[in-house]
Amino acid sequence: MTTAGRQLLVLASSSPQRRAILERLGVGFVVVEPQVEELTEGDPAAVACANAERKAQEVAGRLAASGGAGGEADGPVVLGADTLVTMEGVIYGKPADEAQARAMLSSLGGRWHTVVGGVSILAGGEQLGVCAQTRVSFRPLDEATIDWYLARGEWRGRAGGYAIQGAGAALVREIAGDYENVVGLPLAAVLDAYPQLLRS
């Protein structure tokens, strides 16, 4: 399946941040939100990569069932992704409520944590797996700062309870690695593994 001579890219994600990254690159794509339950326990890198693959496979399966030929040689390219935060082996996923977001931010304040991005690309009948890690250091966070941030509502649907591309930038002291990975897609690693993305 191609669009104007280019292979169609299907983003298997509900994340507006991932959409925005691809849009900034001028990449053409369509969104099909995956219908999977995300894993939350285990080795962080393995969990992120497994979640990404589950999302891509589920969407590709639906496309194939509907005649979209997901994953076949002439079918669309399906990209699934997952982002999680981890510190000292503990996975910080998306907080269920404001109290859990507060607890996460309190734990992360004044310390380094790791953002793990897993990506699965199904193209030409093959699966490419990508995993990237970015280290992030938070400023010390007092209760007033946490209150200020939580009031903005950005914690909803965010791994670790924050969004670095928004007001969450005020929480960060330093990063080491790919900034876009913290936003939601490890762009450098994805392009290294699949440079054809820029031709979508």
C-alpha positions as CSV (number, residue, x, y, z in Angstrom):
1,M,0.0,0.0,0.0
2,T,1.5,3.3,-1.1
3,T,0.6,6.9,-1.1
4,A,1.8,9.1,-4.0
5,G,4.6,6.6,-4.6
6,R,5.5,6.3,-0.9
7,Q,4.8,3.4,1.4
8,L,2.1,4.3,3.9
9,L,3.2,4.7,7.5
10,V,0.8,3.7,10.2
11,L,1.4,5.0,13.7
12,A,0.1,2.5,16.2
13,S,-0.1,5.0,19.0
14,S,-2.6,7.3,20.7
15,S,0.2,9.7,21.7
16,P,-0.1,13.3,20.4
17,Q,3.6,13.8,21.1
18,R,4.6,11.0,18.7
19,R,2.3,12.5,16.1
20,A,3.8,15.9,16.6
21,I,7.4,14.6,16.1
22,L,6.5,12.9,12.8
23,E,4.6,16.0,11.7
24,R,7.6,18.2,12.3
25,L,9.6,15.9,10.0
26,G,7.0,16.2,7.3
27,V,6.4,12.4,7.4
28,G,3.1,11.3,6.0
29,F,1.2,8.9,8.3
30,V,-2.1,7.7,9.5
31,V,-3.0,6.8,13.1
32,V,-4.6,3.6,14.2
33,E,-4.8,3.4,18.0
34,P,-3.7,0.0,19.4
35,Q,-6.1,-2.0,21.5
36,V,-3.7,-3.8,23.9
37,E,-3.1,-3.9,27.6
38,E,0.4,-2.6,28.4
39,L,2.8,-4.7,30.4
40,T,4.0,-2.9,33.6
41,E,6.4,-5.3,35.3
42,G,9.8,-6.7,34.4
43,D,13.0,-5.5,33.0
44,P,12.3,-1.9,31.9
45,A,13.9,-2.1,28.5
46,A,12.2,-5.5,27.8
47,V,8.9,-4.1,28.9
48,A,9.1,-1.0,26.7
49,C,10.1,-3.1,23.7
50,A,7.5,-5.8,24.3
51,N,4.7,-3.1,24.6
52,A,5.9,-1.5,21.4
53,E,5.8,-4.8,19.6
54,R,2.4,-5.8,21.0
55,K,1.0,-2.5,19.7
56,A,2.5,-2.8,16.3
57,Q,1.4,-6.4,15.9
58,E,-2.1,-5.8,17.1
59,V,-2.6,-2.9,14.6
60,A,-1.0,-4.9,11.8
61,G,-3.2,-7.8,12.5
62,R,-6.3,-5.6,12.3
63,L,-5.1,-4.1,9.1
64,A,-4.5,-7.5,7.6
65,A,-7.9,-8.7,8.7
66,S,-9.6,-5.8,7.0
67,G,-7.6,-6.2,3.8
68,G,-5.0,-3.6,4.7
69,A,-2.2,-6.2,4.3
70,G,-0.4,-5.0,7.5
71,G,3.1,-6.3,7.6
72,E,3.2,-7.7,4.1
73,A,5.9,-6.7,1.6
74,D,3.6,-4.4,-0.3
75,G,1.6,-3.4,2.8
76,P,2.0,-0.3,5.1
77,V,4.8,0.2,7.5
78,V,3.5,-0.1,11.1
79,L,5.3,1.7,13.9
80,G,4.5,1.0,17.5
81,A,6.1,2.7,20.5
82,D,6.2,2.7,24.2
83,T,7.8,5.1,26.7
84,L,8.4,4.4,30.4
85,V,10.4,6.0,33.3
86,T,12.5,3.9,35.5
87,M,14.7,4.5,38.6
88,E,16.5,1.9,40.6
89,G,14.7,-0.9,38.7
90,V,11.2,0.5,39.5
91,I,9.0,1.3,36.5
92,Y,7.1,4.5,36.7
93,G,4.2,4.3,34.2
94,K,1.3,6.6,33.7
95,P,-0.1,7.6,37.1
96,A,-3.7,6.5,37.8
97,D,-4.6,9.7,39.6
98,E,-3.1,12.9,41.0
99,A,-2.0,11.2,44.3
100,Q,0.0,8.7,42.4
101,A,1.5,11.5,40.2
102,R,2.5,13.4,43.3
103,A,4.2,10.3,44.7
104,M,6.1,9.8,41.5
105,L,7.3,13.4,41.3
106,S,8.3,13.3,45.0
107,S,10.4,10.2,44.3
108,L,12.1,11.6,41.2
109,G,12.8,15.0,42.6
110,G,16.5,15.8,43.0
111,R,17.6,12.5,41.4
112,W,18.5,11.0,38.1
113,H,16.1,8.6,36.3
114,T,16.0,6.9,33.0
115,V,13.5,7.2,30.2
116,V,13.3,4.1,28.1
117,G,11.8,4.2,24.6
118,G,10.9,1.1,22.8
119,V,9.9,1.0,19.1
120,S,8.7,-1.8,16.9
121,I,8.6,-1.3,13.1
122,L,6.9,-3.9,10.9
123,A,8.0,-3.4,7.3
124,G,8.2,-5.7,4.3
125,G,7.2,-8.7,6.4
126,E,10.0,-8.1,8.9
127,Q,10.1,-6.6,12.4
128,L,12.7,-4.1,13.6
129,G,13.1,-3.5,17.3
130,V,14.6,-0.3,18.7
131,C,15.4,0.6,22.3
132,A,16.8,3.8,23.5
133,Q,17.6,5.2,27.0
134,T,17.9,8.8,28.1
135,R,19.0,9.9,31.5
136,V,17.1,12.8,33.1
137,S,18.0,14.7,36.3
138,F,15.3,16.5,38.2
139,R,15.8,19.6,40.3
140,P,14.9,19.2,44.0
141,L,11.1,19.5,44.1
142,D,9.4,20.9,47.2
143,E,5.7,20.6,47.8
144,A,4.9,24.0,46.4
145,T,6.6,23.1,43.1
146,I,4.8,19.8,42.9
147,D,1.5,21.5,43.6
148,W,2.2,24.1,40.9
149,Y,2.9,21.4,38.4
150,L,0.0,19.1,39.3
151,A,-2.4,22.0,38.9
152,R,-1.5,22.2,35.2
153,G,-2.8,18.6,34.6
154,E,0.1,17.6,32.5
155,W,0.7,14.5,34.6
156,R,-2.3,12.8,33.0
157,G,-1.3,10.0,30.6
158,R,2.4,10.7,31.0
159,A,5.0,8.1,32.0
160,G,6.6,9.3,35.3
161,G,3.8,11.9,35.6
162,Y,5.5,14.7,33.7
163,A,5.9,16.1,30.2
164,I,9.4,17.5,29.4
165,Q,8.1,19.4,26.3
166,G,5.6,21.3,28.4
167,A,5.6,22.9,31.9
168,G,7.5,19.8,33.0
169,A,10.6,21.4,31.6
170,A,10.7,23.4,34.9
171,L,11.3,20.2,36.8
172,V,14.4,19.2,34.8
173,R,18.0,20.1,35.6
174,E,19.8,18.1,32.9
175,I,19.4,15.4,30.4
176,A,21.9,13.0,28.8
177,G,20.8,11.4,25.6
178,D,18.0,11.9,23.1
179,Y,15.5,14.6,24.1
180,E,12.9,13.3,21.6
181,N,13.0,10.0,23.4
182,V,11.8,11.7,26.6
183,V,9.1,13.4,24.6
184,G,7.9,10.0,23.2
185,L,9.9,8.7,20.3
186,P,13.7,7.9,20.2
187,L,14.1,9.6,16.8
188,A,17.9,9.2,16.4
189,A,17.7,5.4,17.1
190,V,14.6,5.0,14.9
191,L,16.3,6.7,11.9
192,D,19.5,4.7,12.4
193,A,17.5,1.5,12.2
194,Y,15.0,2.6,9.6
195,P,16.2,5.6,7.5
196,Q,13.3,5.0,5.1
197,L,11.0,6.6,7.6
198,L,11.9,10.0,6.1
199,R,10.6,8.8,2.7
200,S,7.2,8.0,4.1
